[in-house]
Amino acid sequence: MGRTAVRALVGAGLLLASLAMAPAARAAGEVVVAVSPSEVEVGEPVEVLLRTFVPIDRQGILPGSSPREPYPAPSDLWNLLYPWDDYPFDVVAQHDGDADVAVQLARDPSDSTLWRGTVSLPSAGTWTIWVRNFPGKEPGSTTSVTVRPGPSAATASPPINAATTTSPASIEAGPATLIGALVGLVVGALVALVWRRRPTS
C-alpha cells in the first residue's frame, strides 16, 4: 500500500472521528465575542462579532484545521474553529441603570464560524456585551464597548455671551418702524390736503 493510500486512510479515520465528536463538540463549544469599534458616541452603530470554537486535545489536530492558542481553553487543548449551525445565540448589551439591549446575530455568509450583528447604544458609559448562553460569563463570552456622549444641538446650552435680547429687539423694532412710517404718511397727506385748501390772497 502506497504512502498516498495510507494518508487517505488516516485522513478518513480522523474525519470520521471528528464527525463522531461533533455532537459533543456543540456541548463543549466555546465562543469569543468582540466589538468594532470599541469606542463610539451615543446612537452610533457598534458591530458585534462572535467566533465559535471547539476545544480539542493538542495531539489530535485535524489536517487542514485552524487551531488557535488556548483561549479560553486549558493549556492542553487547542481551540479549533468550528461552525454551530442555526444556534440560538442570546446576546445582550448591559449597562447600569439601563434596560438590556438585545443584539441580533446572523451567520456571515462567507465564514461559517463567524456571526455578526449591529447595535446602537442609547446612553454614555461602559456597556458589556454578553453571550447569555454562557451564564457564568466565562472568558470569551463577554466584551465591552465605551460609549461617549455625542454632541446634541437640542441639549447644548447657548454661549454665555449670547445676547438673547437681539432677536426680540429686532422683532419689536420692525412693527414700530412700520407704524411710524404709516403715521408719517398720514400726517403728510393731511398737511398736503390742508395746504391745498388754504385760501389764496
Wavefront OBJ file of the C-alpha trace (Angstrom):
o trace
v 0.000 0.000 0.000
v 1.451 3.352 -1.076
v 2.002 6.420 1.049
v -0.877 8.233 -0.655
v -3.296 5.437 0.247
v -2.069 5.405 3.862
v -2.501 9.165 4.119
v -6.002 8.887 2.660
v -6.968 6.205 5.201
v -5.536 8.222 8.110
v -7.337 11.339 6.890
v -10.603 9.424 6.543
v -10.198 7.990 10.038
v -9.579 11.420 11.525
v -12.554 12.804 9.630
v -14.821 10.048 10.960
v -13.512 10.690 14.465
v -14.262 14.380 14.122
v -17.778 13.630 12.888
v -18.338 11.310 15.824
v -17.099 14.073 18.098
v -19.450 16.674 16.576
v -22.468 16.144 18.898
v -20.241 16.506 21.964
v -18.423 19.432 20.386
v -21.566 21.561 20.445
v -21.986 20.987 24.159
v -18.326 21.751 24.889
v -18.079 24.616 22.426
v -16.571 27.988 23.205
v -17.132 31.459 21.811
v -15.156 34.668 21.651
v -17.177 37.874 21.253
v -15.673 41.201 20.165
v -16.875 44.649 19.095
v -15.792 47.045 16.382
v -15.095 49.839 17.083
v -14.533 49.647 20.827
v -15.426 53.332 21.345
v -18.407 55.140 19.810
v -20.737 58.053 20.510
v -24.309 57.622 21.737
v -26.503 56.285 18.922
v -23.638 55.246 16.644
v -23.687 51.619 15.432
v -21.406 49.029 17.012
v -20.624 45.808 15.140
v -20.679 42.701 17.343
v -18.565 39.770 16.108
v -18.786 36.257 17.543
v -16.477 33.326 16.698
v -17.350 29.714 17.501
v -14.712 27.214 18.646
v -14.423 23.691 19.948
v -11.603 22.625 22.287
v -9.665 19.515 21.184
v -6.564 17.758 22.501
v -3.349 19.277 21.227
v -2.335 15.812 19.985
v -5.481 15.488 17.873
v -5.051 18.227 15.296
v -7.002 17.513 12.117
v -5.309 18.022 8.728
v -6.106 21.450 7.327
v -7.587 22.676 10.625
v -7.085 26.161 12.040
v -6.142 25.769 15.722
v -5.914 28.867 17.881
v -3.909 29.431 21.015
v -5.758 28.121 24.063
v -8.186 30.937 24.666
v -10.269 30.246 26.625
v -9.396 26.517 26.617
v -6.966 24.944 29.138
v -3.287 24.699 28.220
v -3.526 21.083 26.982
v -6.199 21.954 24.402
v -6.421 23.821 21.118
v -9.398 25.957 20.187
v -10.445 24.741 16.766
v -12.707 26.989 14.694
v -15.968 25.069 14.412
v -19.371 26.092 12.966
v -22.521 25.937 15.096
v -25.397 25.561 12.648
v -28.529 27.592 13.455
v -27.529 28.100 17.069
v -29.890 30.395 19.042
v -27.351 32.837 20.432
v -28.783 35.104 23.145
v -26.656 38.262 23.164
v -27.398 41.475 25.056
v -25.701 44.776 25.838
v -25.860 45.715 29.525
v -25.261 48.983 31.393
v -26.098 50.024 34.950
v -29.340 51.958 35.041
v -30.419 50.947 31.525
v -32.560 48.098 30.238
v -30.742 45.295 28.402
v -30.426 45.909 24.670
v -30.806 42.785 22.520
v -28.194 42.099 19.835
v -29.418 40.094 16.841
v -26.727 37.943 15.212
v -26.618 36.321 11.786
v -24.015 33.980 10.349
v -21.518 35.551 7.975
v -22.268 34.124 4.501
v -18.552 33.680 3.736
v -17.442 32.209 7.097
v -19.484 29.562 8.916
v -17.652 30.169 12.214
v -18.359 33.921 12.303
v -21.593 35.596 13.429
v -22.275 39.315 13.041
v -24.721 41.811 14.485
v -25.126 45.558 14.911
v -26.424 47.502 17.893
v -26.800 51.192 18.807
v -26.493 52.028 22.494
v -28.716 54.746 23.990
v -26.573 56.244 26.745
v -22.963 57.038 27.608
v -20.796 54.762 29.724
v -19.171 51.337 29.543
v -21.517 48.692 28.136
v -20.924 44.942 28.498
v -21.762 42.703 25.551
v -22.680 39.298 26.983
v -23.479 35.981 25.283
v -26.073 34.783 27.802
v -25.791 31.177 26.597
v -22.786 31.223 28.961
v -24.466 32.238 32.247
v -21.224 32.184 34.214
v -19.724 34.875 31.950
v -16.818 32.614 31.089
v -13.773 34.136 29.329
v -14.659 34.942 25.738
v -18.410 35.277 26.377
v -18.208 38.986 27.273
v -16.560 42.113 25.958
v -17.092 45.828 26.493
v -17.639 48.988 24.476
v -17.185 52.576 25.647
v -19.958 54.981 24.631
v -19.193 58.697 24.709
v -21.883 61.390 24.968
v -22.455 62.799 21.489
v -22.943 66.445 20.534
v -26.595 67.442 20.519
v -27.904 70.803 19.395
v -31.110 70.237 21.342
v -29.331 69.882 24.680
v -26.407 72.227 24.059
v -26.584 75.370 26.217
v -26.138 78.724 24.433
v -22.857 80.604 24.888
v -22.693 82.808 27.993
v -22.220 85.940 25.900
v -25.134 85.175 23.626
v -27.407 88.243 23.548
v -30.878 86.848 23.968
v -32.353 90.319 23.540
v -31.080 90.766 19.985
v -33.782 88.779 18.254
v -36.731 90.066 20.323
v -35.471 93.662 19.896
v -35.328 93.311 16.140
v -38.773 91.719 16.087
v -40.241 94.572 18.181
v -38.419 97.258 16.201
v -39.868 96.050 12.901
v -43.561 96.762 13.667
v -42.667 100.049 15.417
v -40.806 101.275 12.346
v -43.703 100.296 10.090
v -46.263 102.064 12.286
v -44.070 105.177 12.417
v -43.792 105.212 8.629
v -47.581 104.867 8.214
v -48.251 107.662 10.718
v -45.768 109.877 8.882
v -47.511 109.213 5.572
v -50.965 110.005 7.011
v -49.748 113.192 8.660
v -48.000 114.229 5.462
v -51.161 113.602 3.424
v -53.268 115.652 5.864
v -50.801 118.554 5.791
v -50.783 118.490 1.997
v -54.610 118.464 1.904
v -54.857 121.405 4.309
v -52.202 123.268 2.350
v -54.198 122.916 -0.879
v -57.408 124.183 0.694
v -55.807 127.327 2.067
v -57.494 130.449 0.613
v -55.251 132.370 -1.701
v -54.944 136.104 -1.081
l 1 2 3 4 5 6 7 8 9 10 11 12 13 14 15 16 17 18 19 20 21 22 23 24 25 26 27 28 29 30 31 32 33 34 35 36 37 38 39 40 41 42 43 44 45 46 47 48 49 50 51 52 53 54 55 56 57 58 59 60 61 62 63 64 65 66 67 68 69 70 71 72 73 74 75 76 77 78 79 80 81 82 83 84 85 86 87 88 89 90 91 92 93 94 95 96 97 98 99 100 101 102 103 104 105 106 107 108 109 110 111 112 113 114 115 116 117 118 119 120 121 122 123 124 125 126 127 128 129 130 131 132 133 134 135 136 137 138 139 140 141 142 143 144 145 146 147 148 149 150 151 152 153 154 155 156 157 158 159 160 161 162 163 164 165 166 167 168 169 170 171 172 173 174 175 176 177 178 179 180 181 182 183 184 185 186 187 188 189 190 191 192 193 194 195 196 197 198 199 200 201
